[in-house]
Amino acid sequence: MSSAAIRILVVDRDPKYREWLRLHLGIMYPDAMVSTLAPEELESRSGIDASRACDALILAADFGSGPDEPQSDGMTLLYRLEPREPAPIVVLAERGDELTAVSAIRAGAADYLPKRLLNPERLRSSLEAVLKGAERAVRASGEPPGGERPQGDGSPGGERAESAGAPPAAAAEIAQRDRAHDRAQIGEYAVKRKIGESEKAVVYLAESGRLGTDVALKVSKIPAEGRARQALEREYQAILSVHDPAVVRIFDHGIEGGYEYLAMEYFPLGDLKARMQIGVTEPEALRLLEKIATALSVVHRAGLLHRDLKPPNVMLRDADNVVLIDFGLARLLEGTHNSTYTGVLRGSPYYMSPEQALGEQLDPRSDLYSLGVIFHEMLTGRKPFTGASAMEVLQQHVNCAPPNLPPSLSRYSTLMTRLLAKKREQRFGSAAEVIAACHSLGRARWSRRAQSAA
């Protein structure tokens, strides 16, 4: 089953755990619709409708009944759900044992997982197994589960991306479109070659006769219809609001052949990710930190948060200057509360702040945390947090202290601690404060060198 078609309902008494599951299910299945309910809400009309309409129901509850206890909350809920003929139910059991697991399966659960042993791999494996089982049952019956599916865009994050998981016909269409673009004229731009690609867009090197120069042409993979039509337009408007060499210049926005495109400044020197793969010296890392902080100060003064700061989104204009690109996730500061909390997590898990991982309200200090992750990677050659899954990485951002710098880099420990603090109030308050700290460290370094020379 394509993730774009999945509708998952999470039921748990704990609102924080419900939200945690919702956010991380959104990472596992980026285009799924994930909703949550408290157990008591299942008896409402909307709760009944939600349980009937979903493709999978995750029920977290207490299954700890025994000979001397009344029937558990979990079993009671299962018996209430069973007559509705809902989607397959995955139980996340608090307490419970082998006997309650058997009872739960007999009562209609498709799978039973002890909540204390839950990890991303177990949850994904369970969901994929029950969804495949449901899909086989649907093919056998010839009827869609939960009623007829809505057409068009149905994801909580807005756009439905075409991906490697697309049906064969859709994949063939994508490949054919890419081949056509490789030799196409898109708007006024003559395509030379593909230079980058993400889940939702392809970037081409193209030539503009009007501008007399090469441009980076970002073409959406998502048909420009409905809400998806605004995807690159939002990025266009965000960049247009900022006039500074530290932010990519944007030349044009349009629609060609049913797909949006953006024409932007092209950077022959590439991005920071490629530069880091070559190797960054300690002085270069400090200088790049200051340059990126300077670029962020421009963005924040314009009333924007970047929200997706990572090495591939930092371009090199020349040896000493950087440029921020990819403002597809950027949001106005005054609008950040609703822009992050209500949708699926967006951005790279490796560079997300703890508050972004938790779906909380964001402010400029969230971008500064991402900057701290980049600085750690520049200095050490390693990301501070890694894991087998996006959920693992995000849990570390929220709960784990960053690794200590090696002794040879200890002079940066205070700076790093303030950039990567879990609590925002313990971080630098602004990009200007980061710049000042960089200046201070730079002066101290030159002072040490002068003393050594003397």
N, C-alpha and C positions, 0 to 999 in steps of 0.2 A: 504493500500500500504506500503510495507516495505521501511524504510528510505534509504536502500541501493540502491533502484531503483529510488529515486526521483531526478529530475533535476529542479532546481529553477533558474529563471532569475530575477534579480533585476534591475529596471530602475529608475534612479533619476538623477537630474542635479547636486546635491551636492555629490562630490566624497567621502567626509568623511562619510556622511550618508549612501551612498552605501556600503562602506567598513564596517561600523558598523553593518548594516543589514546582510552583507555576513558572518561576523564572528559569529554573534549570531544565525543565521539560522544554521550555522555549529554546534553549541552547541545543538540546538533543534533536529537536524537531523544529527548525527555524520558522517554518511556515504553517505550523499547526495552530489550531485555536485551543487555548488552554483556559478553562474557567474553574472557579473554586466555589465551594459552598461549605457552610457549617452543617453538621448533621441535622440540626433542627430545621434547617431550611429545606431539606429534602421533602418535607411534607407539604410545602407550599406549592402553588400551581406552577410557578416558575421552576422550582426544584424538580418537580415531577417531569416537566417538559425537558429540562436539561439532562436528566438521567436517561430519558428515552432517546434523546437526539444524539448523544455522544457515541464515539467509536470505542472508547475505553474509559472505565471508571476506576480511579484509584481510591480505595477506601482505607483510610488510616484510622484505627480504632483500638479499643482495649478488648482483647480476646482472652483475658485471663480468668475465665470461669473455671470452677472446679466443683468437686462434690459438695462443698459447704458454701458455695457462692450461687447467687441467682444467675440467670442467663446473662452473658456479657453484653455490653453495648454493641460490640462488633457483630455478634450473632443476631441480635435484635435487628440491627440495620440490614443485615443480609436478608433476613426473612421478609422485611418490609420491601426490599428492592426486588426480590425474586418474582413476584406476580406481575411486575411491570414489564418483564422481558427486556431488561436493559442490555446495554453493551457488555462485553466481558469485563468482569470485576477482578482487579488485582488488589489483594488485601495486604496492607502494611500493618502488621500486628504488634501491638504493645502487649507485653507479657505473652501469654499463650504457650502452648507446647505441641507435641506431635498429635495429641488427641484433638485439640482445638483446630489444628490444621486440617485434619481429616473431616471434622465437623463442618468447617468452613467450605471445603471443596464440595461436600455433599449438599450444603445449603446454596450452592450456586457460584462460588468463587472460581475463577479460571486459574488463579495462582495465589499462593500464600507466601509472603516474605516477612520474616521477623524484622520489625522496624529498626532494632538496634544493630542489625547486621547489614542494613541497606547500604549499598554503594552504587555509583553511577553504572557500572557494568551490569550488576544484578538487575537494576531497574530497567535499563535498556533491553537486556536480554529477555526479561519477562514480558515487557510491552510488545516487543517484536514478535515473540512467540504467540501471544494471545491475539494480536492483530492479524497475524497470518492465519491463525485458526479461524478467526471470524471471517476473514476474506474468503477462505475456502468454503465456509458455510454459506456465505452470500452467493458465491458462484453456483453452489449446488441448488440453492433455493430460487435464484434468479431475482431476488428482491433486495434493494439497498437497506442496510441497517439504519434505524432511527429516522426513516422517512427519506424524502427526496433531498439531495444535496443542493445547497445554494450554488448558483453559477457565478463565475467571475471571482473577484477578490474577496477572500474570506479570512485573511490572516490578521491577527491582532496588531501586528507591526505595520500593516499597510500594504506592502507590495508582495506579490507572489512571484518568486524568482524561478526561472528555469534552471535546472541543475543537472548533475550527472544522474540523479534519480528520476529524470523525466521519462515518460514512456518512449519506446523506440521511435514512433512517428515524430514526436516532439523533438527528440534528440537529433533525428535526421534533418528536421527543419532548421534547428539551431546551427548544425554543421554547414548546411547549404547556405544559410545567411552569412556565416562567417567567411566562407569561401568567396561569396559574392562581394562582401565588403572589402576583402583583400585586394580587389581590383576595381573598386567602385568609386563613383563620385558621390559623396554624401553632402548634400547641399552644395555649397560652392567649393568644397574641399576635396582634393584629389588624394585618395588614400595611397600611402606608400607601403606600409607594413604594420602588422600588429606588434605592439610593444608592451602590452600588459593586459591582464584579464582578472576579474573577480567573479564572484557568484552572480552579480547582477549587472555587470557592465564589461565592455571590451574597450581598450584604449588603443587607438591607432596613431601612428605618425602620419600626418597628412600635410599637404601643401596648400596654402591659401594664396591665390592670385591677387586678391584684393589687398592683403596685408604684405605680400611679397616676402613671406617667411613660412617656415614650418610651424605647425601647431600640434598639440596633443588633442586628439579628437576622442572624447569619451562618449560611447554609444551604449545606450541602455539595452539590455537583453529582454526587458519587459515591455510588451506592447503598450503604447501610449494611449491608454484608455482608462476612464474612471479615475480613481485615486492615484493609480500608478502614473498617470500623465504628469503629475506634479513632482515626481521624484527628483529629476535633474533640474527642474525649474526652481525648486526650493534651494538647491545648491547654488544655482546661478544667482538667485537673489541674495543669498548669504554672502557670497564673494563680492558681488557688486557693491555691497554696503561698506566694504573695507578698501581703502586706497592707500596701499603701502607696499614697498618692494618685498616685505617679508611675507606677503600673501600672494598666491598665484594670480596672475592677470588672467582675466576671462574676456573672451572676444565676442562670443556668440552663443545663442541657444536656439534650437529649432527642432522640428520633427521631420524626418525623412523616411518614407516607406513604412510609416506607422510606428517608428521608434524615435525616442528623444535622443538628442546629442548635445554635447557641450564642446565648444572650441576654446582651448586654453593654451597658456604659455607652455612651450616645450623646453625641457631641461636636458641638454645633451650629456651633462655630467652625472645624471642618474640620481639615486636617492641615498639616504643615510644607511639603509639596510645593506646595500651593495658596498658602501664605503666601510662599514663595520666588518664586513666579511674579509676585506683586505687587511684590516687592523687599524685601530685608533690609538695613538699614544696618549699618555696621561695629560700633557698640556693641550692636545687637540680635543680630548674629551671635555675638559673644563671650558675651552673656548666654544665648543659646539653647544654645551649646556647653556652658556650665557646667550648665544645667538638664538637658540630655540626659545629661551625664556623671553628674550626681547620680542620675538615674533608673537608669542602668546600674549604679551602685554598689549600689543597692537590689537589683537583679536578681542581680548577682554575689554579694552577701552571702547571698542565698537559695540559692546553689549552682547557679544557672542561667547558661547562655550564651544570648543572644538569637539570634545567627547570621543574622538577616535584618534588620539595622538599616538603614533607608533612610527618606527623608522621608515617604513615604505611611504608614509605621508609627509616626510621631511625631505624636500628636494634640495640639491646643491646648485646654487646659482653660479658660484665660483668657489675658489679655495677658502674664502673667509665668510661667505654669506649663505644662509639657509632660507628656504621658502616653504611655507605650509600649504599643503594641498588637501583635497578630498574633504569638503565641508558638507558631505551628504548627511552627516549626523548632527551637524552644528545646530544649536538652538539659541534663541534669545534668552538672556539671563532671566528676564522677568517671566518667561514661560517654561522654565525648566521643570517645575514641579510635576506638571501633567505630562510632559513630553517623554519622560523616562519611566515613570512608575506604572503607567497603564499599558505598556506594550512589552513585547519580547525584548530581551536584552540584545543590544546591538553593539558592535565593536569587537576588538580582539581581547579575549580573556586575559592574555599575558600582560596587558597594559591597563586593565581596568582598576579604578580605585575601589576600595571596600564599599563605599556608599553606592557606587554604580553597580557593583555585583549584587547588592541587596535591593536594588531598585528604588533607592531613596532619592530625595531631592538633591540636585547637583549645584555646585557653584565653582568659581575659578580654581579653587584648591583641588578639585577633582582632576583637572588638566595638569596641575603641578605634580600630583601623585604619578600620573602617567609619565611625566617628564623625569621623575625620579627613577622609574623603572628603566627608562632609556639610558639614563646616566650610569646606573649600575651595570647595564649591559655593555656600555662603551668602555667602562673601566676594567671590568673583569672578563668580558667575552661571554658572559652567561646571564640569562634572565634570572631574577631573584626567585621566581616561583615557576615550577614546571610540574607536570603531572600527566597521567594517562588519559585524562579527559578534561574538557572545559570546566566541568563542575568541580573537579579536584583543584584545578588552578584557582578558581574563584573562591573556594573555601579557604585556601591558603592566604589569599589576599585579605580575607576577612579575619582569619583566626591566627595566623602564624607570623612570628617576627621574621623580618628579612634576614638573610644570612649576613654575618659580619664580613666586612671587607678584610682582605689580607693585611698583615702588619705593614707592608710596604705602602699601602694606600690609606693608612689609618688617619691621615690628616683630613680625609674627606668624610670621616665617620659622622661628625656632627651635622654636616650638610645633608648627608644621605638619610640620617635619622629623621630630620625635619621634613624632607621630601616624602619619605615613605611612612610617615606616622599613620597609624590606623585611624586615630581621631583627627578630624580636620582642624580642630582648634589648636592642635599641636604642630601643625605644618606651617610653612611660610604662609603669610596672609595674602601675598600677591606675587606676581611675577617680578615686580620691581625689587622685592626683598631677596629673591633668588639672584637677581643680577648683582645686587650689592654684595651678597655673600661670595659670588664668583670673583668680584673685584678684590675683596678682602683676601681670598685665598691666593689670587694671582700676585698681589703685592707681597704676601708672605713668602711665596715661592721665589720671587726675584730678590727679596731680602736675604734668604738663605743662600742663594747662589752668589750674591755679592760678598757675603761673609766667608763663603768657602774660597772664593777667588782671592780674598785678602789674606 
